[in-house]
Amino acid sequence: MLITGKADAGPSLDSGAIEIWNTSDWQLVQTLTTDWYISRWASFTSPSGEEIVLLDEEGEISLWDVSSGEKTQILVDSEERDIFADKVDYSSSQQVLAFGTPLGQLFWLDIRTGERIQLLSLEEDETFRLWSNVVFSADEKYFAAIAVRYAPETDERLGTITYIFDTETWEEIISIPFNGENALDVAFLDDNRLLLAGNEGVLEVRDLQTGRLVQNFRGELYPLNMSIDPVPNSETFAISTVWTEGIYGILGTVSLWNSASGEVVCTTGVVTGTAGVNRDMDVSPDGKTLATTHGSELILWDLEQCFGP
């Protein structure tokens, strides 16, 4: 099953839709009509695909029943202006959400009991303002969150720190500064290695327990955005990159890298013309298919054929 967001599906810009697709035959299973223009993030709450959890553009997090297409519960109300969500990830095994707010708070939330615990707050240091990403490891034993640091007077970015938590105790294990200018995304390669991608095109592999730099290599220079996603059961990971280049405007590509050697295994062709290029990317659980976006289009790539669409 695959979840996609669709803007402006209703009669006005105040509405949109979530589409749920069967990935075995690519038939549309259900369309959920939402009362917001853009859904920023979504996940199934269990492998059965009977329920999804959504983050909307206003910071509300809610549960939806797939069969009825109805919203069943609001977990984080966007009216709570001190709590509204910005970055979110979900652990299906524990049925908990971890989310950051634009005010620098980091929360753990049990979607069944509603229990909410603040893990960390950046308010103690006025130079830290927000979270650029939050993510669970594939086995959901660990959780990472990237904090962005700013100069108090000039608002200049001063760098990022990635915090790692043990999800059994929700205690912080380690905090890792990024050697480049800013870390844009983070992913767990395995139980021992963490991958950080930065806006200078720098990729860093770090030891998860010590934070020691294991390996670094460079992708496209000065990207606007970089997303990384490990390919299950392999030594490879996918990188989605968006950058600008003179008269060509906004460009985007996705490449597959070997995490041991740092070499590019294969790459998609460069796509141009829209700010929506490769903004979202996901690798299927079996590691065989990659889904990317290009404006209003969803593009599927066969990883077994090294990006043959």
C-alpha positions, 0 to 999 in steps of 0.5 A: 500500500502507498499513500499519496497527497493530492492538493486542490482536489476539492472545490477550493484551495481549502481542500485536498485529498489523500489517495491510498493505492494497492502497490500489487496492481496499482489500483486506487483503494480509497480517497480521503477528502481533507479540509486542508490544501496540503497534507505534509506527512502520512503513515499507516498505523499498522501493516494491515493498512486499516488506519492512517495518521496524518500531519496537515499544513496547520500542524494538526495530527489526526487518525483516519479510518481507511474503509470509511474515509473519515477522521476518527481522532485528533491527536495534536490540535493545531489550535494548541499553538504552543504544541502544533507539530512541524516534523513527524515520524511514527513507530508502528511497533510501539504505536508512538509518534515523535514530533518536533515543533517550530518552537524547538520542542520535541515530543513522544506521543502514544496514539492509543492512550494520548500520553504525551511526553516532552523529550527535549526543548531547545528553549534553554539555548536561544540559538537553537530554534527548530527541528529540520527532521525527525526519523526512526530507525528501520527496526525502531530501536533508535530515533534521531532528530536534527536541531538547527542553530541560529545566530541570535542577532543576525538569524544566520544559520550556525549549524546543526546537531543531531540527537539520538535516542534509545526508544526503549527508554527514550533516553538520549544516547548521544548528540552529533554535530555536523561537520558541514554547514547544515545537516538536511536529512538523517537516516539509520544505515543499520544498528551501528551507522548513521548517515547525515546529508548536508546542504554543501552536498556533504554525506557523513557516515557516523558511528551510532554509539560514539558519533565518530566519523566513519566515512564522508563523501560528496554529492551535488554541490550546494543543493537546495534540498537533500533527502536520504532513504536506505534500501532495505537488506542492502548496503545501498541508500537513495539520495534525492537532490534538488538544486539550481543551475543558472538558466536551467532553473530547478533541477532534481535527480535521485541516485543510488549509493553504496554506503561501504565504498561511497560510490554511486551505483546508478542514477536517474536522469535529471528532471527540471521545471518545478519546485516539486522535483523529488521533494518526496521519496520513499523506498518500498519495504522489499527494496525493489521499488522507489517512488519519487515526485515531480510536480503533480506526478508520482514516478516509480523506479525499478531498483532491480533494474538500476532505475529503469522506470 
